Each structure stands twice: as C-alpha cells, then as structure tokens.
Amino acid sequence: MSRETWEILQQMEPKDVELQLALQCAPLIAGLKPSNLFNIPCEGVCQVRELIRDTGISMYVLFSTGRKAAVLLYRRESLEEYMEQEQVKRMLHKLGYQDTSLEAVLPVFRMRYRRYMQERRDFPHEMGLLLGYPVEDVRGFIEHQGRDYLCTGYWKVYENLEQKQQLFQRFEYAKENLVLLLSYGVGMADIMDIFGGTGQKTLYQECAG
C-alpha cells in the first residue's frame, strides 16, 4: 500500500463498514475474484446486506459470536463456474462432499467452519476452494500443512509464484482504488455499481489461463 493511501487511511474511521468492505473484499468488488471472507461486527450485517442489494453479490453468514460475524460474500455465477472445474470437484470429493454444487457445499461447510471456530480442530480446507483460491495452492497447503510455501499474500502460494505475485499486486491496486474513492466521498453502493459490469477476468479465469 502506498504511503499516500496509508496516510488517507489514518484519517478514516477504521470501524466504518464501507471502509472494511474495501479493505477486506476489494478483489471481489473489483471483479478480480469470485468471493471473499468478510469479518464484521454483527450490527453491520444488515448494512452489508443493504449495500449488496441488486449488485450481483450474495451473502452467506458462516459464524457469529454475538459480537462479530464471519460472512462469505460471493458472485454466484463466478463461484459456480470455478467450482465446476474438474480439479475442484475432485478435491471436494476427497474432502467428503458427494454433491459438489455450491448450494450443497455451503451448508456443510458452514457446519464444519462453526465446529472449527468453536472447538479449534479439523480445519475445513474447502474454505480455500470457496474463496476461489487456485487448487494447486489449496492442495499444497494441505500436503505441506501450511509450511514450505513459496510466498504468502492473500493466501500461501505453492506453485506459479510469479503469476500469483502479479495477482496480489492487482488485488492491492484494487484495494487502494476503493479506499481512494471512499475518501473522495463516493459511497460503496456507487462503487459497486461502477465495478459491477467491468467484465474483468476473475481469479479462477486467470489461473485457468
């Protein structure tokens, strides 16, 4: 993040829901990635639901402590297309899913994620797939138990280092753009409208070549 953007951030309200959307979900909002995990105070969930109304972004609440909530934000068509890849289906089968459709995976994953958050065991590795990470990096994370990675950024990279670093740079650029737009007084609803029809390649399309 540039020094200019960092200085702007220091003058903004860190708990602002729209700012947190920009910081945590810029790749999704900018159309570069099919989904993002969004951690937010529970009182902000309704605001997020209103902000994404009619944007093509869906919301699925995974876990709530009563104070904070973990929410999956995703573009349904993009995420479903990603999950239709044969290598994604194969990995989901290995992780215990017979039905690999998004509608079938989400409730099972939510149950596993809640169990992990409450008991801190059996991490649900399918999270990486639901977040649209490249399959080779999800597989590498599992096989190496989170160690021996080439680099770490938005996830831990195990293959195609240069390509992933370029993607991370694009994600950071999107984040800075969103922060700057908010600082200029552009609301997140308008920002989502601006990026809603960009037609940019999403992450899974980039990785699929």
N, C-alpha and C positions, 0 to 999 in steps of 0.2 A: 504494500500500500504506500502511495506517495506521501511525502511529508505534508503536502498541501491538503490532501484528503484527511490525513490523520489530524491535522490542526482543526479542520472543519468538524470532525467527529467530536473533538473535545468540547465544542460549543453546543453540541446537540444533546438532547435528553436520551440517555442510554436505555431507559425502560420503555421508550416510545415503541409501540407495536410496529408501526410502519418502518422505522429505522431498523428494528430487529429483523423484519422481513428482508430488508435489503442486505443486511449483514449475513444472515443465515441461509437465505434462499435465492440469492441473485442468479445463480446458474439456471434455476428453474424458471424464474420470472423472465429472464432474457431469452429463454427458448434454447439454451445450450444443454440442458439436462432434463430427463423426464420427471424427476422427483427430488425432494429434499426433506430431511427431517427438521422439524421446527420445534424448538423448546421455548415455551411461553408461559407466563403466569396464567392461571386458569381464567382470571377475569378478562383476559384478552381474546379468548377463543371465539366469543360471539363477534368481536370486531373483525377478526380474521375471516370468519365465515361471510360477513357482510362485504368485506373488501374483495373476496374472490368470486362473489356472485357474478355470473354471466361472463367470466373471464376464460373459461375452459380449464381452470384449475380446480381440482377436487380436494377435499379434506377428509382425513380418516384419523380420529383420535385413538392413539395406541395405549396411552397410560396417563393416569392423573394421580397426583399425591394429595389433591385437595388444594394445594398451593400452586403447583406447576403441572403443565401438561406437555406430553410429547405427541406431536401431531405429524402425520405424513401428509405432505402436500404433493400433488402429482397431476400431470397431464395424462388423463386416462388413455387416450389414443396412443400417445408416445410410449407410455409404460407397457401397455398391452402389446405393442409391436415389439418392444425389447424382449418381453417375456415369451414371445412366440419363437424366438431363436432356439434352434435345437439344442445348442450347448447350455442354454439357460434351463430349458426343460429337463435335460439330463441331470443337471446339478440339483434342481428342485426334487427330482425323483430320489436322488441319493440322500437328500435331506429329509425324506419321509413324506413327500407330497405326491399323492396319486393323481389328483386333479391339479394341474399347474396353471389354471386360469387365474387371473387377478382376483376375481370375485371369490374363488375358493381359497386362495392363498392368504388373503388379508385377515380373515377372522382367526385362522390357525396361527398365523404369525403374531397377531395381537395377543393371543393367549400365551404363546411362548415368550414373547417380549415382556409381558406383565410378570410372568413367573421368574424370568431372569432379573427384572428390576426389584422384585420383592425378596428373592432368595439368593441372588447373585451366583447363579450356577447355570450351566448349559446355555451358553450364549447362542442366540439364534442367528447363525451365519447367513441365513437367507435375507437378512436385513440388507446386506451388500447388494443383492440382486434387486430388491425392491427399491433401492436407492439408485439403481441404474449403473452400478459400478461395472467395469469390464470383467467378464467372467474369469479371465486369467488371473486377475488380481484377487478376486474373491477366493478362487481355488488356491492361489499362492498363500494367502493369509491363513487358510485352514491348514494347509500342508506344513507351513513353517511356524504355525502357532503364533502368528503376528510378529515373528522375528525375521532377520536376514532380508529385509526389503531393500530395494534399490534407492528409494526416497519416500518421503511421506509428505503429503499435502492435504488434499481433500479426502484422500484415502491412502493406504500403503500400496506402493507400486512394486510389482514383481516382474513385469515384462514391459517392453516397449517404452523405455524410460523417456526418450526424447519426445515422443508423441504425447505422453501424459503430462510432461512438464509444460508443453505448449498449451494443452487444455487447461491446466491450472492457471496459466497466465491469462487465458481468456476469461476464466471464472473471476479472477481478481480484477480484471479490467471491467467486467460487468458490475461487480460489486462497487467499484469506485464510481462508475457512471450513475448507478442508482443512488448512492449517497449524495453525490453532487446534485442530482435532480431534486432530491428531497430538500437539500439545503437551499435551493433556489425557490422553494415554495411549491413545487409540483407534487401533488398528492399521489399516494401509492395507487389509488384506483386509476388515475390517469396514466401513471407509469405502466401499469399492467395493460392498459388499453393500447398504449404505444407499442409495447413489445408483443402483444397478443398475436399479431399477424406477421411477425418478422420473416417466417419461412426459413430461419436459420437451421442448420443441421443440429440435431441433438447429439448428446454424448454417445449414445449407442450407435448412431449412424456414423459418427466419426470413427469409432473403433472398429466398425464393420467395414470401413473403407468406402 
